[in-house]
Amino acid sequence: MDAQVYKVCITPSPKKVLYPHLGNKILDGYYIITREVVVVPRFIVTKKKRTAQVVLNNTGSVEIKEDFLAVLEEFKLFFFNIVLKQTKNVEKCHNMYFAPAFVEITKFQLNGKVAESSLQCIPFGEQYKDYLIDLMKYHSAKQIIDDIKQTNKEKTEEELNKMICNQMEGRVVVTSYNTTSYITKLVDFSLCPTSKFDNRHAGPISYVDYYKEKRNIDIQDLRQPLFIHGCPRRPVIQMETETPEDDNHMFYSTSNREDRVILVPELCQVTGITYDMYRYGVFLPLIWFHMRLYINLEEFETLYGVVLDNKRLLKQAFTHPSYSNEHEGPLTNYQRLEFIGDAVLELLVTWKLYEVFPEANPGRLSCLKSCIVNNTFLSALGDSLNIAKYAIVAEHQNILPKESKISADVFESLVGAIFLDKGLKGASEFIERVMFKKGPLFDFWKEPSFYSLEPECDAETLQLFSELEENIGIEFNNKALLVQSFTHATFYPKDMLGPKPNYQRLEFLGDSILQLLVSLYLYINYPTASEGQMSMCRANIVSNETLATSIRSLELEKYLRHQSPFFTFEGPRLQKAAADIFESLLAAIFVDQGLDSCFQFVDEFLLQRTSENPENVVLDPKSLYQHLVQSEGKGFPVYQVLEKTKTLYGNIYKVGVNVGNECVAVAEGQTKKYGEKLAAQKAIEHYLKDDHIILNEEGVI
């Protein structure tokens, strides 16, 4: 078969171990062999609390003969089933083969170190067939020890022991009685089969008696040393640039536990695998998972005509919190992208509705928008895109449920990823392809035919608004659009017939524009803020009070065209009107100048004047528990009043919080809201169990 060969480089890497049975070779990673060509960027993997950075380099194509392919398949089964004990991963790695990548040592220095210039890379080829066959061979550990002693009779006992250690320590051995694999941490010459250990059931007992009683095995050689299972701490081969203090504990045992596994060489078969090959190997299923993932992502790009320059964004858009929390960290899942995508989708739909229905009032436009961007519709759309196939979930999650909110969230995160990579136009084209594939909706989305209702402006009005243009630093091409953004509905007489262009429709559009711009600002400037923190911070920035303050600072109230005596921009109701004017002005800038001018305006007159920092926002118990539940893919917690009791001091509400069909926690409070908060706090304590997260009376961590 014709195959692609990828060299896997893992950082940090295990210490170098000499393979004398292969002719003074040391491991230098792995070769992965597959039929598909795939480009995988640098990524991070975590396995058994070890984290490593992985780089895959395509070394080219090679033709593999049938006999060699059979050996590769046999080695894969041997490595997963015998060495790693990960039988389930064999199925996940179908159509993928691997082989350890070796470099050959051409010469040693006198001090025992190896220079980098003394290493010669051995490219993947037919010679690896023999290497793999040798690695899978079983040898009697007892026979190896006897052969060393027999062929080196002139050596002292200390020298013989050192030779045995160099040959046996760090090797993967398999017991003959239960075919369990172990790594020999060291050969302990102070122990022998007649040595006793404290058995918790039978008290002190020798290894000879233990194996006789437990497994009915008679040990013959009573003077042989014993193996101690574990990961060796010492490096076997030291590079010229390393010092003994450079020992990387990521790949070495750091356990302080006193319990050990003692092995008798007579009952062990030694393989050609050493601990460094094992430590590299535990990452192989995850590495192949990433390769398979990017192959799927390329398939998705081909199917839906969207090719992102930043592949990490596309991967993140499909990463469920259940996977990222387990393997990569909470900031690598789709939630932050979904925060952006939700705002992008709302803006694009709002913009199209604004263009296509020029006479529709904001109420009707809002109803039309909610029909398109609601979770039920987006979930069905996500299912039509087969998001479950591409979603990256934890193993216990299995597959995304049909028509779940998760499908809607992943779709929105896709929109966010495309927006960040291709801009608003790219996101619009993607929505055009997947939402409106054909028919009248496709036509109006792609090339809408619309007209705008704009107020008539006299010379005096235009002169007044030219001052406004100087104040905000933007010169409008369509002056009437600017005037409309400051025209209140009361400006026109009640008995006036015909259209009455005012700022309400622009305010409807401007609200979505502001949401997107603030979302983008928070996403870019606060990369460690969670989606919940950014949402709370955004709500503060776009609040009526904040926008009204910005309007007053620009003295824009004097440009408002109205016939009402109540406009002073003071108080909650009139703060809302001031906020509407800010949003309508923003929409006028967008329609006339584009999104970049909008961002400059918002940045100068709003964002630079805010002190909000989402990274300092602490979630209340209800929000925090919602994020914990959603990270497991379990939907939303539901709060229910179970009982209401009247007392002399007021009502007592007994509130339960449910996740799915299970009541997780119950609490009582003097108000329904306070009862929900206490119930959420109890649910968090149950969820985290031993994690020491304490919330004060205000619900703050």
C-alpha positions in Angstrom: 0.0 0.0 0.0 1.0 3.6 -0.5 1.2 5.3 2.9 2.2 8.7 4.4 4.8 8.6 7.2 4.7 11.2 10.0 7.5 11.7 12.5 6.1 12.4 16.0 8.2 14.7 18.2 7.1 15.0 21.9 8.3 17.7 24.2 9.4 17.2 26.9 10.7 13.8 25.9 11.9 10.9 28.1 15.5 10.3 28.8 17.3 8.3 26.2 17.6 4.6 26.7 20.1 2.4 24.9 18.8 -0.6 22.9 21.9 -2.8 22.7 19.9 -5.7 21.3 19.1 -3.5 18.3 22.7 -2.4 17.8 23.3 0.7 20.1 20.1 2.6 19.1 18.1 5.0 21.1 14.4 6.1 20.7 13.7 9.4 19.0 9.9 9.4 19.0 7.5 7.4 16.8 6.6 7.1 13.1 2.9 7.1 12.4 1.9 5.5 9.1 -1.5 6.2 7.5 -3.1 6.3 4.1 -4.4 9.9 4.5 -2.5 13.2 4.0 -3.4 15.6 6.9 -1.9 18.8 8.2 -2.0 18.9 12.0 -0.7 22.0 13.8 1.3 21.8 17.1 -1.0 20.6 19.9 -1.1 19.7 23.6 -2.0 16.2 24.9 -2.6 15.2 28.5 -2.6 11.6 29.7 -2.4 10.2 33.3 -1.7 13.8 34.6 1.2 14.2 32.1 1.1 17.0 29.6 3.2 17.1 26.5 3.5 19.2 23.3 3.3 17.2 20.1 4.6 18.1 16.6 3.9 16.0 13.6 6.1 16.3 10.5 5.2 14.5 7.3 8.4 12.8 6.1 6.9 11.7 2.8 5.2 8.7 1.2 6.4 5.2 1.2 5.2 1.9 -0.3 4.6 -0.8 2.3 4.5 -4.5 1.2 2.0 -6.9 2.6 4.4 -8.8 4.8 5.6 -5.5 6.4 2.0 -4.4 6.8 1.3 -7.6 8.7 4.2 -7.0 11.0 2.9 -3.4 11.7 -0.5 -4.7 12.5 0.9 -7.4 14.8 3.1 -4.8 16.6 0.0 -2.5 17.1 -1.9 -5.3 18.7 1.1 -6.3 20.8 1.8 -2.8 22.0 -1.8 -1.9 22.9 -2.9 -5.3 24.3 0.2 -6.4 26.1 2.2 -3.3 26.9 -0.4 -0.5 27.4 -3.3 -2.8 28.3 -5.6 -0.5 26.2 -7.5 -3.0 24.2 -10.3 -0.6 23.4 -7.8 1.7 21.6 -7.0 -0.8 19.0 -10.4 -0.2 17.3 -9.9 3.6 17.5 -6.6 3.3 15.6 -7.9 1.4 12.6 -6.1 2.3 9.3 -3.2 3.6 11.4 0.1 2.0 12.2 3.1 3.1 14.1 6.7 2.2 14.8 9.3 3.5 17.2 11.7 6.0 15.4 15.3 5.2 16.2 18.6 7.0 15.9 21.9 5.2 15.9 24.9 6.1 18.0 28.0 6.2 15.9 30.4 6.7 18.8 30.6 7.3 22.6 32.8 9.9 24.3 35.3 8.8 26.9 33.2 10.2 29.7 30.2 8.1 28.7 28.2 10.9 27.2 26.8 11.0 23.7 27.3 14.1 21.4 24.4 15.2 19.2 26.8 14.9 16.2 27.2 11.2 17.1 23.5 10.4 16.4 22.4 9.3 12.9 18.7 9.2 12.2 17.3 6.0 10.8 14.5 6.9 8.3 11.4 4.7 8.2 11.8 1.8 5.8 12.0 -1.9 5.3 14.7 -2.3 8.0 12.1 -1.4 10.7 10.4 -4.7 10.0 13.2 -6.5 11.7 13.3 -4.0 14.6 9.6 -4.6 15.3 10.0 -8.3 15.2 12.9 -8.1 17.7 10.9 -5.8 20.0 8.0 -8.3 20.2 10.2 -11.3 21.0 10.0 -12.7 24.6 13.1 -13.7 26.4 13.4 -15.5 29.7 14.6 -12.9 32.3 16.3 -15.7 34.3 18.1 -16.9 31.2 19.4 -13.4 30.4 20.8 -13.1 33.9 22.4 -16.5 33.8 23.9 -15.8 30.3 25.5 -12.6 31.6 27.1 -14.4 34.5 28.2 -17.3 32.4 29.9 -15.2 29.7 31.6 -12.8 32.1 33.1 -15.1 34.8 36.2 -12.9 35.0 34.1 -9.9 36.2 33.7 -9.0 39.8 30.3 -9.4 41.5 29.8 -5.6 41.4 30.6 -5.5 37.7 28.2 -8.4 37.0 25.5 -6.7 38.9 26.0 -3.5 37.0 25.8 -5.4 33.7 22.5 -7.0 34.8 21.1 -3.7 35.8 22.0 -2.1 32.5 20.3 -5.0 30.7 17.2 -5.4 32.8 16.2 -2.1 34.4 13.7 -0.1 32.5 12.5 -3.0 30.4 8.9 -4.1 30.0 8.4 -7.6 31.4 5.4 -9.9 31.2 4.6 -12.4 33.9 4.1 -16.0 32.8 1.2 -16.7 35.2 -1.2 -13.8 34.3 0.5 -12.1 31.2 0.5 -8.7 33.0 3.1 -6.2 31.9 5.3 -4.4 34.3 8.3 -2.0 34.0 11.3 -3.0 36.0 12.4 0.0 38.1 15.5 -1.7 39.4 17.1 -5.1 40.1 17.4 -5.5 43.9 20.3 -7.8 44.8 19.5 -7.5 48.5 16.3 -9.5 47.9 15.9 -13.1 46.9 13.0 -15.6 46.8 13.6 -16.6 50.4 13.3 -13.0 51.6 10.2 -12.3 53.6 7.7 -9.5 53.3 4.7 -8.5 55.4 1.5 -10.0 53.9 -1.5 -8.1 55.2 -3.5 -11.3 55.3 -1.0 -13.9 56.4 1.7 -11.9 58.2 5.5 -12.3 57.3 5.9 -14.8 54.4 8.7 -15.5 52.0 8.2 -15.1 48.2 8.8 -18.8 47.7 5.9 -19.7 50.1 3.7 -16.9 48.7 3.9 -18.1 45.1 3.4 -21.7 46.3 0.3 -20.9 48.2 -1.2 -18.2 45.9 -0.4 -19.6 42.5 0.9 -23.2 43.1 4.2 -22.3 41.5 7.6 -23.7 42.7 10.5 -21.3 42.4 13.7 -23.2 41.5 16.5 -20.7 41.9 16.5 -19.3 45.4 19.5 -17.0 44.9 18.2 -15.0 42.0 17.7 -11.2 42.6 14.2 -9.7 42.4 12.8 -7.0 40.1 10.9 -4.0 41.5 8.2 -2.8 39.3 8.0 1.0 38.6 9.3 3.7 36.3 13.1 4.1 36.7 14.3 7.5 38.0 17.8 7.4 36.5 18.6 8.1 32.8 20.4 5.3 31.0 22.0 7.4 28.2 23.1 11.0 29.0 23.4 13.5 26.2 26.4 15.9 26.0 24.2 18.9 26.7 22.5 17.3 29.8 23.5 17.2 33.4 22.4 14.7 36.0 20.2 17.5 37.6 18.3 17.8 34.3 16.2 14.7 35.1 12.7 15.3 33.8 10.3 14.0 36.5 7.4 14.1 34.1 8.5 10.8 32.7 9.8 9.3 36.0 8.1 7.9 39.0 7.5 10.5 41.7 5.2 8.3 43.9 6.0 8.2 47.6 3.8 5.2 48.2 5.5 2.3 50.1 3.6 -0.5 48.3 5.7 -2.1 45.6 5.3 -4.9 43.1 8.1 -7.5 43.5 8.7 -9.8 40.5 10.7 -13.0 40.3 12.9 -13.1 37.1 12.2 -16.9 36.8 8.5 -16.1 36.3 9.1 -13.2 33.9 9.5 -12.8 30.1 11.4 -9.8 28.9 10.2 -7.9 25.8 12.3 -5.5 23.7 10.2 -2.6 24.9 11.7 -0.1 27.4 10.1 2.5 29.6 10.8 5.4 27.2 8.9 3.6 24.5 6.1 3.0 26.9 6.0 6.7 28.0 5.9 7.8 24.4 3.3 5.2 23.6 0.7 6.2 26.1 0.2 9.4 24.0 -0.3 7.5 20.7 -4.1 7.1 20.9 -4.5 10.8 21.6 -2.2 11.7 18.8 -4.1 9.6 16.4 -7.3 11.1 17.7 -6.0 14.5 16.7 -5.0 13.3 13.3 -8.4 11.7 12.8 -10.0 15.0 14.0 -8.2 17.1 11.5 -9.1 14.7 8.7 -12.7 15.1 9.7 -12.4 18.8 9.8 -11.0 18.9 6.3 -14.0 16.8 5.3 -16.3 19.3 6.9 -14.6 22.2 5.2 -15.0 20.5 1.8 -18.6 19.7 2.4 -19.7 23.2 3.4 -17.2 25.3 1.4 -15.5 26.9 4.4 -11.7 26.7 4.6 -10.2 28.4 7.7 -6.6 29.5 7.8 -6.5 28.9 11.5 -7.3 25.2 12.0 -7.2 25.6 15.8 -10.3 27.8 15.7 -12.2 25.1 13.8 -11.1 22.4 16.2 -12.1 24.6 19.2 -15.5 25.2 17.7 -16.2 21.5 17.9 -14.7 20.9 21.3 -17.2 20.1 24.0 -16.4 21.3 27.6 -16.5 17.7 28.8 -13.4 16.9 26.6 -11.5 20.2 27.2 -11.9 20.0 31.0 -10.5 16.5 30.9 -7.6 16.8 28.4 -6.8 20.4 27.5 -8.2 23.0 30.0 -11.4 25.0 30.2 -10.4 27.7 27.7 -10.0 25.4 24.8 -13.7 24.5 24.3 -16.3 26.1 22.2 -17.9 28.3 24.9 -15.9 31.5 24.2 -16.4 31.1 20.4 -20.1 30.5 21.0 -20.2 33.8 22.9 -18.9 35.5 19.7 -20.9 33.4 17.3 -24.2 34.2 19.0 -23.5 37.9 18.6 -22.4 37.5 14.9 -25.5 35.4 14.1 -27.8 37.9 15.7 -26.2 40.8 13.8 -26.3 39.1 10.4 -30.0 38.0 10.8 -31.0 41.4 12.1 -29.2 43.2 9.3 -30.9 41.1 6.6 -34.3 41.6 8.2 -33.7 45.3 8.4 -32.9 45.5 4.7 -35.6 43.2 3.4 -38.5 44.6 5.4 -38.1 48.4 5.4 -41.7 49.0 6.6 -41.7 46.4 9.4 -41.7 47.8 12.9 -39.1 46.6 15.5 -41.7 44.3 17.1 -42.3 42.4 13.9 -38.6 42.3 13.1 -37.9 40.9 16.6 -40.5 38.1 16.1 -39.0 37.2 12.7 -35.5 37.2 14.2 -36.5 34.9 17.1 -37.9 32.4 14.6 -34.4 32.1 13.0 -32.0 32.3 15.9 -33.9 30.2 18.5 -32.2 27.1 19.9 -34.8 24.7 18.5 -34.1 25.8 14.9 -30.4 26.0 15.4 -30.3 22.6 17.0 -32.2 21.1 14.0 -29.8 22.9 11.7 -26.8 21.5 13.6 -28.2 18.0 13.3 -28.6 18.5 9.5 -24.8 19.4 9.4 -24.1 16.1 11.3 -22.4 18.0 14.1 -22.4 14.8 16.2 -19.9 13.3 13.9 -17.4 16.1 14.2 -18.0 17.1 17.9 -15.1 16.4 20.2 -16.5 15.0 23.5 -15.1 13.1 26.4 -15.2 9.3 26.3 -18.0 9.0 28.9 -20.1 11.5 26.8 -20.2 9.1 23.8 -22.2 11.2 21.4 -24.3 14.4 21.4 -28.0 13.9 22.0 -30.3 14.7 19.0 -31.6 18.3 18.8 -29.9 19.3 22.0 -28.8 22.8 22.8 -25.3 21.6 22.4 -25.9 21.4 18.6 -27.1 25.0 18.6 -24.0 26.1 20.7 -21.6 24.3 18.3 -23.3 25.9 15.3 -22.9 29.3 16.9 -19.3 28.6 17.8 -18.7 27.7 14.1 -20.1 31.0 13.1 -17.8 32.7 15.6 -14.7 30.8 14.4 -15.4 31.7 10.8 -16.0 35.3 11.7 -12.6 35.5 13.5 -10.9 33.9 10.6 -12.8 35.3 7.5 -14.6 38.3 8.9 -18.3 39.3 8.7 -18.5 38.5 5.0 -17.1 35.0 5.4 -19.6 34.3 8.3 -22.5 35.6 6.1 -21.5 33.3 3.2 -21.4 30.3 5.5 -24.9 31.1 6.9 -26.1 31.6 3.3 -24.9 28.1 2.4 -26.1 26.1 5.3 -29.3 28.0 6.4 -30.8 29.0 3.1 -29.6 26.5 0.6 -32.2 27.3 -2.0 -35.5 29.0 -2.5 -36.7 32.6 -1.8 -34.8 32.8 1.6 -31.5 32.1 -0.2 -32.3 34.8 -2.8 -33.1 37.5 -0.3 -30.1 36.6 1.9 -27.6 36.7 -1.0 -28.9 39.7 -3.0 -31.8 41.5 -1.1 -33.8 44.1 -3.0 -34.7 46.8 -0.5 -35.3 50.5 -0.2 -34.9 52.7 2.8 -37.5 55.1 4.3 -35.6 58.3 5.3 -36.8 61.6 6.6 -36.7 64.8 4.5 -34.0 67.2 5.7 -33.9 71.0 5.1 -30.6 73.0 4.9 -30.9 74.1 8.6 -31.1 70.5 9.8 -28.2 69.5 7.7 -26.1 72.3 9.0 -26.9 71.3 12.6 -25.9 67.7 12.1 -22.7 68.7 10.3 -21.5 69.9 13.8 -22.4 66.4 15.1 -20.3 64.8 12.4 -17.3 67.0 13.5 -17.8 66.0 17.1 -17.8 62.3 16.5 -15.2 62.4 13.6 -17.4 60.7 11.0 -18.6 62.3 7.8 -21.8 60.6 6.5 -22.4 59.9 2.9 -26.1 59.7 3.5 -27.0 62.7 5.8 -30.6 61.7 6.0 -29.6 58.4 7.7 -27.8 60.4 10.4 -30.9 62.6 10.9 -33.1 59.6 11.1 -31.0 58.1 13.9 -32.0 61.1 16.1 -35.6 61.3 15.1 -38.1 60.2 17.7 -41.6 59.0 16.8 -43.2 62.0 18.5 -41.5 64.3 16.0 -44.3 63.7 13.6 -47.9 65.0 14.1 -50.3 62.3 15.2 -52.6 63.0 12.3 -49.8 62.8 9.7 -50.5 60.2 7.0 -47.8 58.0 5.4 -44.5 56.7 6.6 -42.9 58.3 9.7 -39.2 57.5 9.5 -37.7 57.4 13.1 -34.8 55.8 14.9 -36.7 52.7 16.2 -35.7 50.4 13.3 -32.1 51.7 13.5 -32.1 51.1 17.3 -33.2 47.5 16.6 -30.2 47.0 14.3 -27.8 49.0 16.5 -28.4 46.7 19.5 -27.0 43.7 17.6 -24.1 45.7 16.4 -23.2 46.9 19.9 -23.5 43.4 21.3 -21.0 42.1 18.7 -18.5 44.9 19.1 -18.4 44.6 22.9 -18.2 40.8 22.6 -15.3 41.0 20.2 -13.5 43.6 22.5 -13.8 41.3 25.5 -12.9 38.2 23.6 -9.7 39.7 22.2 -8.5 41.7 25.3 -9.3 39.1 28.0 -8.2 35.7 26.6 -8.6 34.0 30.0 -12.1 35.2 30.8 -14.8 32.6 30.7 -18.0 32.9 28.6 -20.0 33.6 31.8 -17.6 36.4 33.0 -17.7 38.0 29.5 -21.5 37.9 29.4 -21.8 39.6 32.8 -19.2 42.2 31.9 -20.9 42.9 28.5 -24.3 43.4 30.2 -22.7 46.1 32.4 -21.0 47.8 29.4 -24.2 48.0 27.3 -26.5 48.9 30.1 -28.8 51.8 29.7 -27.0 53.8 32.4 -23.6 53.4 30.7 -24.9 54.3 27.3 -26.8 57.3 28.6 -23.7 58.6 30.3 -21.9 58.3 27.0 -24.7 60.3 25.2 -24.5 63.0 27.9 -20.7 63.3 27.6 -21.0 63.9 23.9 -23.9 66.4 24.4 -26.0 64.5 21.8 -29.3 65.3 23.5 -29.5 68.6 21.7 -29.6 66.9 18.3 -32.7 64.8 19.3 -35.7 65.6 17.1 -38.9 65.2 19.1 -42.1 66.9 20.2 -42.2 65.6 23.8 -41.6 67.8 26.8 -40.2 64.9 28.9 -36.8 64.3 27.3 -34.1 65.2 29.8 -32.2 61.9 29.8 -32.6 61.5 33.5 -34.2 58.6 35.3 -34.5 55.0 34.2 -37.1 55.5 31.5 -35.3 58.3 29.8 -31.9 56.5 30.2 -33.5 53.8 28.0 -34.3 56.5 25.4 -30.7 57.8 25.5 -29.4 54.2 25.1 -31.7 53.8 22.1 -30.2 56.9 20.5 -26.7 55.6 21.0 -27.6 52.3 19.3 -29.5 54.0 16.5 -26.5 56.3 15.8 -24.3 53.2 15.8 -26.6 51.5 13.2 -26.5 54.6 11.0 -22.7 54.5 11.1 -22.8 50.8 10.2 -25.2 51.2 7.2 -23.3 54.2 5.9 -19.7 53.4 6.8 -19.3 49.7 7.7 -18.3 47.7 10.8 -14.8 49.2 11.2 -16.1 52.7 11.6 -18.5 51.4 14.2 -15.7 49.8 16.2 -13.7 53.0 16.2 -16.7 54.9 17.4 -17.6 52.4 20.2 -13.9 52.1 21.2 -13.4 55.9 21.5 -16.7 56.9 23.2 -17.6 53.7 25.2 -14.9 51.1 25.7 -12.0 53.4 26.6 -14.2 55.0 29.2 -15.2 51.7 31.0 -13.3 50.1 33.8 -15.0 46.7 33.4 -12.7 43.7 33.5 -14.4 40.3 33.0 -11.4 38.4 34.5 -12.3 40.0 37.9 -16.0 39.1 37.6 -17.0 36.3 40.0 -20.0 34.2 39.1 -22.9 33.9 41.5 -23.7 30.4 42.7 -26.5 29.9 40.1 -24.3 31.0 37.2 -21.3 28.9 38.5 -23.4 25.8 38.9 -24.9 26.3 35.4 -21.4 26.3 33.9 -20.4 23.2 35.9 -23.5 21.3 34.7 -23.1 22.4 31.1 -19.5 21.4 31.1 -20.8 17.8 31.6 -23.2 18.2 28.7 -26.3 17.8 31.0 -28.2 20.9 29.9 -29.5 23.5 32.3 -30.3 23.2 36.0 -34.0 23.9 36.7 -35.2 25.5 40.0 -38.6 24.6 41.5 -40.4 25.8 44.6 -41.2 22.6 46.5 -43.0 24.1 49.4 -44.1 27.6 50.6 -44.6 28.0 54.4 -46.0 31.1 56.1 -44.4 32.1 59.4 -44.7 35.1 61.7 -41.7 36.6 60.1 -42.7 36.1 56.5 -42.7 33.3 54.0 -40.1 30.5 53.8 -39.5 29.0 50.4 -38.2 25.4 50.0 -36.4 25.3 46.6 -35.0 22.3 44.8 -32.6 22.3 41.9 -33.0 19.6 39.3 -30.6 18.3 36.6 -32.5 16.1 34.2 -34.9 14.0 36.3 -32.7 14.2 39.4 -33.2 16.6 42.3 -29.6 17.5 43.2 -30.0 19.8 46.2 -32.7 21.4 48.3 -32.5 24.6 50.4 -34.7 27.1 52.2 -34.8 30.9 52.0 -36.9 33.8 52.9 -37.3 34.7 49.3 -37.6 32.4 46.2 -34.4 34.0 44.8 -32.4 33.5 47.9 -33.6 29.9 48.2 -32.4 29.3 44.6 -29.0 30.7 45.4 -28.7 28.5 48.5 -29.8 25.4 46.6 -27.2 26.2 43.9 -24.5 26.6 46.5 -25.4 23.2 48.0 -25.4 21.6 44.5 -21.9 23.0 43.9 -20.7 21.5 47.1 -22.1 18.1 46.1 -20.6 18.4 42.7 -17.1 19.4 43.8 -17.1 17.1 46.8 -13.5 17.2 48.0 -12.5 20.4 46.1 -12.3 23.2 48.6 -14.4 26.0 47.1 -16.1 28.1 49.7 -18.7 30.7 49.0 -19.5 33.5 51.4 -22.9 34.9 52.2 -23.0 36.9 49.1 -22.4 33.9 46.9 -18.8 34.9 46.0 -15.9 32.5 45.9 
